[in-house]
């Protein structure tokens, strides 16, 4: 948990130094930070490590259901950036190479 917190602080530090970034980018990626915290909490509440024991298979079911919710949150928070046309072009070129 400490390493995740340190990573978030380092990310925000470098993010604030980049003039080409907007806070919309942070908002778009917030789901991932919250998901990491959720996974850390679930890992620490499992039957092997944690103090709160969630019995198998309920721990896996909770992770699966909540992960689906995070998936839809991620889809909803995405936005188009200036580099999207270039990314699509690179993807199309990669498809043509693999055929």
C-alpha positions in Angstrom: 0.0 0.0 0.0 2.9 2.3 0.8 4.5 1.8 -2.6 1.2 2.6 -4.3 0.9 5.9 -2.4 4.5 6.7 -3.2 3.8 6.0 -6.9 0.8 8.3 -6.9 2.8 11.1 -5.4 5.7 10.6 -7.9 3.2 10.6 -10.8 1.5 13.8 -9.6 4.9 15.4 -9.2 6.0 14.6 -12.8 2.5 15.3 -14.1 2.5 18.8 -12.7 5.9 19.5 -14.4 4.5 18.6 -17.9 2.9 21.6 -19.5 1.2 19.5 -22.2 -0.9 17.6 -19.7 -4.4 18.5 -18.5 -6.2 17.5 -15.4 -8.7 15.8 -17.7 -5.9 13.2 -18.2 -5.7 12.6 -14.4 -9.5 12.3 -14.2 -9.4 9.8 -17.0 -6.9 7.6 -15.2 -8.4 7.9 -11.7 -10.3 4.6 -12.2 -6.9 2.8 -12.3 -5.7 4.3 -9.1 -8.9 3.4 -7.3 -8.8 -0.1 -8.9 -5.2 -0.6 -7.6 -6.3 0.4 -4.1 -9.3 -2.0 -4.3 -7.0 -4.9 -5.4 -4.6 -4.1 -2.6 -7.4 -4.2 -0.1 -8.8 -7.4 -1.5 -5.4 -9.0 -1.4 -4.9 -8.0 2.2 -8.4 -9.3 3.2 -7.9 -12.7 1.7 -7.8 -16.0 3.6 -4.0 -16.2 3.6 -2.9 -12.7 4.7 -5.6 -10.5 6.0 -7.3 -9.9 9.2 -10.7 -9.8 7.6 -11.2 -13.2 6.1 -13.4 -13.4 3.0 -13.8 -17.1 2.2 -13.2 -18.7 -1.1 -14.9 -18.4 -3.7 -16.5 -15.2 -2.4 -13.3 -13.2 -2.7 -12.9 -14.2 -6.3 -16.6 -13.4 -7.0 -16.2 -9.9 -5.4 -13.1 -9.2 -7.4 -14.8 -10.3 -10.7 -18.0 -8.3 -10.2 -16.2 -5.1 -9.0 -13.7 -5.5 -11.9 -16.5 -5.4 -14.4 -17.7 -2.2 -12.8 -14.2 -0.7 -13.1 -14.1 -1.8 -16.7 -17.2 0.2 -17.5 -15.9 3.2 -15.5 -12.7 3.0 -17.6 -14.7 3.0 -20.8 -16.7 5.9 -19.7 -13.7 8.0 -18.6 -11.8 7.7 -21.8 -11.4 10.6 -24.2 -9.9 11.3 -27.6 -6.5 13.0 -27.6 -4.6 14.8 -30.3 -2.5 11.6 -30.9 -5.5 9.4 -31.6 -5.3 9.7 -35.5 -1.6 8.8 -35.4 -2.4 5.8 -33.1 -5.1 4.6 -35.4 -2.7 4.9 -38.4 0.0 2.8 -36.6 -2.6 0.2 -35.7 -3.8 -0.1 -39.2 -0.2 -0.5 -40.5 0.4 -3.2 -37.9 -2.7 -5.0 -39.1 -1.5 -4.9 -42.7 1.9 -6.3 -41.7 0.4 -9.2 -39.7 -1.8 -10.3 -42.6 
